Structures are given as structure tokens and as C-alpha cells.
Amino acid sequence: MRRWTRLALRAYHLHCAREDARVRHLVVPLGVWVCEHCRHVSLNLHSFNSHRADAHA
Ligand SMILES: [Zn+2]
């Protein structure tokens, strides 16, 4: 269950990053997470989670 949740969250954020890039005509490589709160960009899930924990706890 936890594994599924992580995978779903990852897919969700990847989808959002790609959609965001598409509407802004930017190219976002796979494996980039964009914070939905402040548009901070993380290159891996660990730094993404760290950013959210630090900035949006
Ligand atoms: Zn943020």
C-alpha cells in the first residue's frame, strides 16, 4: 500500500510537471519534480520530499 502510494504520488507529480511544462512550452526531462506550492524544482524524489518538509511543513 505504501509502495503504491509512493508510485502514485511520483506519477502524479511527473504528470503535473509535464503538463506545466507543456502549457509553458518548456521541456522538462523525466525525473523532475516541481513543487505545487512554489514551483521549486527537484531532480529527485528525495530532494523533493526534503524541500516540502522544509518549506511547506
Ligand atoms: Zn515548495
PDB file of the backbone (N, CA, C, O) and the ligand in Angstrom, with CONECT records:
HET     ZN  A 101       1
ATOM      1  N   MET A   1       0.832  -1.208   0.000  1.00  0.00           N
ATOM      2  CA  MET A   1       0.000   0.000   0.000  1.00  0.00           C
ATOM      3  C   MET A   1       0.867   1.259   0.000  1.00  0.00           C
ATOM      4  O   MET A   1       0.627   2.185  -0.775  1.00  0.00           O
ATOM      5  N   ARG A   2       1.871   1.287   0.870  1.00  0.00           N
ATOM      6  CA  ARG A   2       2.748   2.457   0.906  1.00  0.00           C
ATOM      7  C   ARG A   2       3.520   2.576  -0.409  1.00  0.00           C
ATOM      8  O   ARG A   2       3.741   3.668  -0.932  1.00  0.00           O
ATOM      9  N   ARG A   3       3.917   1.418  -0.918  1.00  0.00           N
ATOM     10  CA  ARG A   3       4.642   1.433  -2.186  1.00  0.00           C
ATOM     11  C   ARG A   3       3.753   1.993  -3.299  1.00  0.00           C
ATOM     12  O   ARG A   3       4.190   2.799  -4.120  1.00  0.00           O
ATOM     13  N   TRP A   4       2.499   1.547  -3.303  1.00  0.00           N
ATOM     14  CA  TRP A   4       1.582   2.032  -4.327  1.00  0.00           C
ATOM     15  C   TRP A   4       1.377   3.541  -4.193  1.00  0.00           C
ATOM     16  O   TRP A   4       1.323   4.261  -5.190  1.00  0.00           O
ATOM     17  N   THR A   5       1.262   4.011  -2.943  1.00  0.00           N
ATOM     18  CA  THR A   5       1.045   5.439  -2.722  1.00  0.00           C
ATOM     19  C   THR A   5       2.220   6.249  -3.241  1.00  0.00           C
ATOM     20  O   THR A   5       2.041   7.280  -3.888  1.00  0.00           O
ATOM     21  N   ARG A   6       3.447   5.764  -2.944  1.00  0.00           N
ATOM     22  CA  ARG A   6       4.626   6.487  -3.426  1.00  0.00           C
ATOM     23  C   ARG A   6       4.654   6.520  -4.942  1.00  0.00           C
ATOM     24  O   ARG A   6       4.945   7.555  -5.541  1.00  0.00           O
ATOM     25  N   LEU A   7       4.352   5.385  -5.563  1.00  0.00           N
ATOM     26  CA  LEU A   7       4.372   5.341  -7.023  1.00  0.00           C
ATOM     27  C   LEU A   7       3.308   6.270  -7.602  1.00  0.00           C
ATOM     28  O   LEU A   7       3.546   6.966  -8.590  1.00  0.00           O
ATOM     29  N   ALA A   8       2.144   6.272  -6.981  1.00  0.00           N
ATOM     30  CA  ALA A   8       1.073   7.127  -7.470  1.00  0.00           C
ATOM     31  C   ALA A   8       1.451   8.597  -7.321  1.00  0.00           C
ATOM     32  O   ALA A   8       1.209   9.398  -8.225  1.00  0.00           O
ATOM     33  N   LEU A   9       2.042   8.952  -6.186  1.00  0.00           N
ATOM     34  CA  LEU A   9       2.461  10.332  -5.976  1.00  0.00           C
ATOM     35  C   LEU A   9       3.516  10.726  -6.995  1.00  0.00           C
ATOM     36  O   LEU A   9       3.483  11.826  -7.545  1.00  0.00           O
ATOM     37  N   ARG A  10       4.454   9.819  -7.242  1.00  0.00           N
ATOM     38  CA  ARG A  10       5.517  10.103  -8.202  1.00  0.00           C
ATOM     39  C   ARG A  10       4.915  10.325  -9.581  1.00  0.00           C
ATOM     40  O   ARG A  10       5.272  11.275 -10.279  1.00  0.00           O
ATOM     41  N   ALA A  11       3.998   9.442  -9.968  1.00  0.00           N
ATOM     42  CA  ALA A  11       3.366   9.580 -11.274  1.00  0.00           C
ATOM     43  C   ALA A  11       2.576  10.885 -11.336  1.00  0.00           C
ATOM     44  O   ALA A  11       2.569  11.570 -12.359  1.00  0.00           O
ATOM     45  N   TYR A  12       1.917  11.218 -10.236  1.00  0.00           N
ATOM     46  CA  TYR A  12       1.131  12.456 -10.189  1.00  0.00           C
ATOM     47  C   TYR A  12       2.018  13.675 -10.400  1.00  0.00           C
ATOM     48  O   TYR A  12       1.698  14.561 -11.193  1.00  0.00           O
ATOM     49  N   HIS A  13       3.126  13.710  -9.689  1.00  0.00           N
ATOM     50  CA  HIS A  13       3.994  14.877  -9.797  1.00  0.00           C
ATOM     51  C   HIS A  13       4.670  14.943 -11.164  1.00  0.00           C
ATOM     52  O   HIS A  13       4.847  16.025 -11.724  1.00  0.00           O
ATOM     53  N   LEU A  14       5.045  13.781 -11.697  1.00  0.00           N
ATOM     54  CA  LEU A  14       5.629  13.773 -13.033  1.00  0.00           C
ATOM     55  C   LEU A  14       4.614  14.265 -14.048  1.00  0.00           C
ATOM     56  O   LEU A  14       4.949  15.020 -14.961  1.00  0.00           O
ATOM     57  N   HIS A  15       3.386  13.837 -13.883  1.00  0.00           N
ATOM     58  CA  HIS A  15       2.338  14.270 -14.795  1.00  0.00           C
ATOM     59  C   HIS A  15       2.157  15.788 -14.701  1.00  0.00           C
ATOM     60  O   HIS A  15       2.063  16.471 -15.721  1.00  0.00           O
ATOM     61  N   CYS A  16       2.109  16.301 -13.491  1.00  0.00           N
ATOM     62  CA  CYS A  16       1.931  17.737 -13.307  1.00  0.00           C
ATOM     63  C   CYS A  16       3.100  18.509 -13.901  1.00  0.00           C
ATOM     64  O   CYS A  16       2.906  19.546 -14.537  1.00  0.00           O
ATOM     65  N   ALA A  17       4.296  18.011 -13.698  1.00  0.00           N
ATOM     66  CA  ALA A  17       5.466  18.699 -14.222  1.00  0.00           C
ATOM     67  C   ALA A  17       5.418  18.745 -15.742  1.00  0.00           C
ATOM     68  O   ALA A  17       5.755  19.756 -16.359  1.00  0.00           O
ATOM     69  N   ARG A  18       4.996  17.642 -16.328  1.00  0.00           N
ATOM     70  CA  ARG A  18       4.932  17.614 -17.792  1.00  0.00           C
ATOM     71  C   ARG A  18       3.822  18.526 -18.302  1.00  0.00           C
ATOM     72  O   ARG A  18       4.001  19.236 -19.292  1.00  0.00           O
ATOM     73  N   GLU A  19       2.676  18.506 -17.623  1.00  0.00           N
ATOM     74  CA  GLU A  19       1.577  19.373 -18.039  1.00  0.00           C
ATOM     75  C   GLU A  19       1.974  20.835 -17.899  1.00  0.00           C
ATOM     76  O   GLU A  19       1.707  21.652 -18.780  1.00  0.00           O
ATOM     77  N   ASP A  20       2.609  21.150 -16.789  1.00  0.00           N
ATOM     78  CA  ASP A  20       3.045  22.511 -16.542  1.00  0.00           C
ATOM     79  C   ASP A  20       4.034  22.950 -17.616  1.00  0.00           C
ATOM     80  O   ASP A  20       3.970  24.071 -18.121  1.00  0.00           O
ATOM     81  N   ALA A  21       4.935  22.055 -17.950  1.00  0.00           N
ATOM     82  CA  ALA A  21       5.921  22.367 -18.982  1.00  0.00           C
ATOM     83  C   ALA A  21       5.233  22.539 -20.333  1.00  0.00           C
ATOM     84  O   ALA A  21       5.604  23.405 -21.126  1.00  0.00           O
ATOM     85  N   ARG A  22       4.236  21.709 -20.579  1.00  0.00           N
ATOM     86  CA  ARG A  22       3.578  21.755 -21.880  1.00  0.00           C
ATOM     87  C   ARG A  22       2.870  23.102 -22.089  1.00  0.00           C
ATOM     88  O   ARG A  22       2.971  23.711 -23.154  1.00  0.00           O
ATOM     89  N   VAL A  23       2.157  23.551 -21.058  1.00  0.00           N
ATOM     90  CA  VAL A  23       1.416  24.793 -21.212  1.00  0.00           C
ATOM     91  C   VAL A  23       2.358  25.987 -21.277  1.00  0.00           C
ATOM     92  O   VAL A  23       2.010  27.027 -21.835  1.00  0.00           O
ATOM     93  N   ARG A  24       3.543  25.840 -20.712  1.00  0.00           N
ATOM     94  CA  ARG A  24       4.510  26.944 -20.758  1.00  0.00           C
ATOM     95  C   ARG A  24       5.549  26.749 -21.856  1.00  0.00           C
ATOM     96  O   ARG A  24       6.495  27.526 -21.985  1.00  0.00           O
ATOM     97  N   HIS A  25       5.348  25.681 -22.652  1.00  0.00           N
ATOM     98  CA  HIS A  25       6.247  25.407 -23.778  1.00  0.00           C
ATOM     99  C   HIS A  25       7.681  25.209 -23.303  1.00  0.00           C
ATOM    100  O   HIS A  25       8.634  25.656 -23.941  1.00  0.00           O
ATOM    101  N   LEU A  26       7.808  24.541 -22.189  1.00  0.00           N
ATOM    102  CA  LEU A  26       9.128  24.199 -21.686  1.00  0.00           C
ATOM    103  C   LEU A  26       9.301  22.700 -21.787  1.00  0.00           C
ATOM    104  O   LEU A  26       8.327  21.950 -21.844  1.00  0.00           O
ATOM    105  N   VAL A  27      10.535  22.277 -21.809  1.00  0.00           N
ATOM    106  CA  VAL A  27      10.819  20.849 -21.827  1.00  0.00           C
ATOM    107  C   VAL A  27      11.339  20.450 -20.454  1.00  0.00           C
ATOM    108  O   VAL A  27      12.360  20.955 -19.987  1.00  0.00           O
ATOM    109  N   VAL A  28      10.622  19.543 -19.823  1.00  0.00           N
ATOM    110  CA  VAL A  28      11.052  19.039 -18.520  1.00  0.00           C
ATOM    111  C   VAL A  28      11.482  17.595 -18.687  1.00  0.00           C
ATOM    112  O   VAL A  28      10.681  16.752 -19.091  1.00  0.00           O
ATOM    113  N   PRO A  29      12.734  17.297 -18.382  1.00  0.00           N
ATOM    114  CA  PRO A  29      13.180  15.913 -18.516  1.00  0.00           C
ATOM    115  C   PRO A  29      12.497  14.996 -17.518  1.00  0.00           C
ATOM    116  O   PRO A  29      12.020  15.443 -16.475  1.00  0.00           O
ATOM    117  N   LEU A  30      12.455  13.745 -17.835  1.00  0.00           N
ATOM    118  CA  LEU A  30      11.878  12.770 -16.914  1.00  0.00           C
ATOM    119  C   LEU A  30      12.633  12.795 -15.599  1.00  0.00           C
ATOM    120  O   LEU A  30      13.849  12.984 -15.565  1.00  0.00           O
ATOM    121  N   GLY A  31      11.901  12.602 -14.530  1.00  0.00           N
ATOM    122  CA  GLY A  31      12.537  12.532 -13.230  1.00  0.00           C
ATOM    123  C   GLY A  31      12.696  13.874 -12.566  1.00  0.00           C
ATOM    124  O   GLY A  31      13.487  14.016 -11.634  1.00  0.00           O
ATOM    125  N   VAL A  32      11.953  14.867 -13.031  1.00  0.00           N
ATOM    126  CA  VAL A  32      11.975  16.174 -12.393  1.00  0.00           C
ATOM    127  C   VAL A  32      10.654  16.397 -11.669  1.00  0.00           C
ATOM    128  O   VAL A  32       9.575  16.181 -12.221  1.00  0.00           O
ATOM    129  N   TRP A  33      10.768  16.832 -10.424  1.00  0.00           N
ATOM    130  CA  TRP A  33       9.571  17.113  -9.633  1.00  0.00           C
ATOM    131  C   TRP A  33       9.456  18.617  -9.448  1.00  0.00           C
ATOM    132  O   TRP A  33      10.433  19.289  -9.117  1.00  0.00           O
ATOM    133  N   VAL A  34       8.275  19.131  -9.662  1.00  0.00           N
ATOM    134  CA  VAL A  34       8.028  20.556  -9.477  1.00  0.00           C
ATOM    135  C   VAL A  34       7.071  20.723  -8.308  1.00  0.00           C
ATOM    136  O   VAL A  34       5.980  20.154  -8.294  1.00  0.00           O
ATOM    137  N   CYS A  35       7.497  21.514  -7.325  1.00  0.00           N
ATOM    138  CA  CYS A  35       6.667  21.743  -6.154  1.00  0.00           C
ATOM    139  C   CYS A  35       5.400  22.490  -6.554  1.00  0.00           C
ATOM    140  O   CYS A  35       5.468  23.506  -7.246  1.00  0.00           O
ATOM    141  N   GLU A  36       4.245  21.991  -6.122  1.00  0.00           N
ATOM    142  CA  GLU A  36       2.994  22.632  -6.486  1.00  0.00           C
ATOM    143  C   GLU A  36       2.733  23.894  -5.668  1.00  0.00           C
ATOM    144  O   GLU A  36       1.813  24.655  -5.968  1.00  0.00           O
ATOM    145  N   HIS A  37       3.550  24.113  -4.630  1.00  0.00           N
ATOM    146  CA  HIS A  37       3.328  25.282  -3.786  1.00  0.00           C
ATOM    147  C   HIS A  37       4.140  26.486  -4.249  1.00  0.00           C
ATOM    148  O   HIS A  37       3.665  27.620  -4.190  1.00  0.00           O
ATOM    149  N   CYS A  38       5.358  26.241  -4.705  1.00  0.00           N
ATOM    150  CA  CYS A  38       6.224  27.387  -5.002  1.00  0.00           C
ATOM    151  C   CYS A  38       7.038  27.176  -6.272  1.00  0.00           C
ATOM    152  O   CYS A  38       7.923  27.978  -6.573  1.00  0.00           O
ATOM    153  N   ARG A  39       6.757  26.115  -7.020  1.00  0.00           N
ATOM    154  CA  ARG A  39       7.440  25.849  -8.296  1.00  0.00           C
ATOM    155  C   ARG A  39       8.912  25.523  -8.125  1.00  0.00           C
ATOM    156  O   ARG A  39       9.684  25.576  -9.083  1.00  0.00           O
ATOM    157  N   HIS A  40       9.302  25.185  -6.896  1.00  0.00           N
ATOM    158  CA  HIS A  40      10.664  24.710  -6.693  1.00  0.00           C
ATOM    159  C   HIS A  40      10.844  23.408  -7.484  1.00  0.00           C
ATOM    160  O   HIS A  40       9.977  22.535  -7.463  1.00  0.00           O
ATOM    161  N   VAL A  41      11.960  23.293  -8.166  1.00  0.00           N
ATOM    162  CA  VAL A  41      12.217  22.113  -8.988  1.00  0.00           C
ATOM    163  C   VAL A  41      13.235  21.223  -8.292  1.00  0.00           C
ATOM    164  O   VAL A  41      14.302  21.680  -7.880  1.00  0.00           O
ATOM    165  N   SER A  42      12.890  19.944  -8.166  1.00  0.00           N
ATOM    166  CA  SER A  42      13.795  18.970  -7.579  1.00  0.00           C
ATOM    167  C   SER A  42      14.144  17.936  -8.633  1.00  0.00           C
ATOM    168  O   SER A  42      13.322  17.583  -9.479  1.00  0.00           O
ATOM    169  N   LEU A  43      15.374  17.459  -8.568  1.00  0.00           N
ATOM    170  CA  LEU A  43      15.830  16.495  -9.559  1.00  0.00           C
ATOM    171  C   LEU A  43      15.640  15.062  -9.113  1.00  0.00           C
ATOM    172  O   LEU A  43      15.860  14.139  -9.897  1.00  0.00           O
ATOM    173  N   ASN A  44      15.238  14.858  -7.877  1.00  0.00           N
ATOM    174  CA  ASN A  44      14.916  13.500  -7.434  1.00  0.00           C
ATOM    175  C   ASN A  44      13.890  13.578  -6.311  1.00  0.00           C
ATOM    176  O   ASN A  44      13.660  14.625  -5.706  1.00  0.00           O
ATOM    177  N   LEU A  45      13.288  12.426  -6.065  1.00  0.00           N
ATOM    178  CA  LEU A  45      12.185  12.403  -5.108  1.00  0.00           C
ATOM    179  C   LEU A  45      12.642  12.754  -3.706  1.00  0.00           C
ATOM    180  O   LEU A  45      11.903  13.383  -2.948  1.00  0.00           O
ATOM    181  N   HIS A  46      13.863  12.351  -3.354  1.00  0.00           N
ATOM    182  CA  HIS A  46      14.344  12.641  -2.006  1.00  0.00           C
ATOM    183  C   HIS A  46      14.444  14.151  -1.770  1.00  0.00           C
ATOM    184  O   HIS A  46      13.987  14.648  -0.740  1.00  0.00           O
ATOM    185  N   SER A  47      15.033  14.876  -2.710  1.00  0.00           N
ATOM    186  CA  SER A  47      15.164  16.320  -2.522  1.00  0.00           C
ATOM    187  C   SER A  47      13.798  16.999  -2.605  1.00  0.00           C
ATOM    188  O   SER A  47      13.559  18.028  -1.973  1.00  0.00           O
ATOM    189  N   PHE A  48      12.919  16.408  -3.393  1.00  0.00           N
ATOM    190  CA  PHE A  48      11.560  16.959  -3.457  1.00  0.00           C
ATOM    191  C   PHE A  48      10.871  16.849  -2.104  1.00  0.00           C
ATOM    192  O   PHE A  48      10.283  17.814  -1.614  1.00  0.00           O
ATOM    193  N   ASN A  49      10.949  15.670  -1.509  1.00  0.00           N
ATOM    194  CA  ASN A  49      10.338  15.477  -0.198  1.00  0.00           C
ATOM    195  C   ASN A  49      11.011  16.349   0.850  1.00  0.00           C
ATOM    196  O   ASN A  49      10.345  16.880   1.739  1.00  0.00           O
ATOM    197  N   SER A  50      12.332  16.498   0.751  1.00  0.00           N
ATOM    198  CA  SER A  50      13.044  17.336   1.696  1.00  0.00           C
ATOM    199  C   SER A  50      12.605  18.796   1.572  1.00  0.00           C
ATOM    200  O   SER A  50      12.412  19.488   2.572  1.00  0.00           O
ATOM    201  N   HIS A  51      12.453  19.240   0.349  1.00  0.00           N
ATOM    202  CA  HIS A  51      12.001  20.615   0.125  1.00  0.00           C
ATOM    203  C   HIS A  51      10.619  20.827   0.743  1.00  0.00           C
ATOM    204  O   HIS A  51      10.385  21.822   1.428  1.00  0.00           O
ATOM    205  N   ARG A  52       9.706  19.882   0.497  1.00  0.00           N
ATOM    206  CA  ARG A  52       8.354  20.044   1.020  1.00  0.00           C
ATOM    207  C   ARG A  52       8.349  20.018   2.532  1.00  0.00           C
ATOM    208  O   ARG A  52       7.603  20.760   3.170  1.00  0.00           O
ATOM    209  N   ALA A  53       9.189  19.158   3.112  1.00  0.00           N
ATOM    210  CA  ALA A  53       9.250  19.075   4.561  1.00  0.00           C
ATOM    211  C   ALA A  53       9.828  20.367   5.148  1.00  0.00           C
ATOM    212  O   ALA A  53       9.377  20.835   6.194  1.00  0.00           O
ATOM    213  N   ASP A  54      10.823  20.937   4.470  1.00  0.00           N
ATOM    214  CA  ASP A  54      11.468  22.144   4.992  1.00  0.00           C
ATOM    215  C   ASP A  54      10.618  23.384   4.747  1.00  0.00           C
ATOM    216  O   ASP A  54      10.466  24.219   5.639  1.00  0.00           O
ATOM    217  N   ALA A  55      10.068  23.510   3.556  1.00  0.00           N
ATOM    218  CA  ALA A  55       9.438  24.772   3.160  1.00  0.00           C
ATOM    219  C   ALA A  55       7.936  24.787   3.401  1.00  0.00           C
ATOM    220  O   ALA A  55       7.350  25.856   3.572  1.00  0.00           O
ATOM    221  N   HIS A  56       7.309  23.623   3.415  1.00  0.00           N
ATOM    222  CA  HIS A  56       5.849  23.596   3.487  1.00  0.00           C
ATOM    223  C   HIS A  56       5.325  22.658   4.574  1.00  0.00           C
ATOM    224  O   HIS A  56       4.227  22.113   4.458  1.00  0.00           O
ATOM    225  N   ALA A  57       6.106  22.480   5.613  1.00  0.00           N
ATOM    226  CA  ALA A  57       5.699  21.573   6.677  1.00  0.00           C
ATOM    227  C   ALA A  57       4.458  22.125   7.400  1.00  0.00           C
ATOM    228  O   ALA A  57       3.959  21.499   8.336  1.00  0.00           O
TER     229      ALA A  57
HETATM  230 ZN    ZN A 101       7.762  24.416  -2.492  1.00  0.00          ZN2+
END
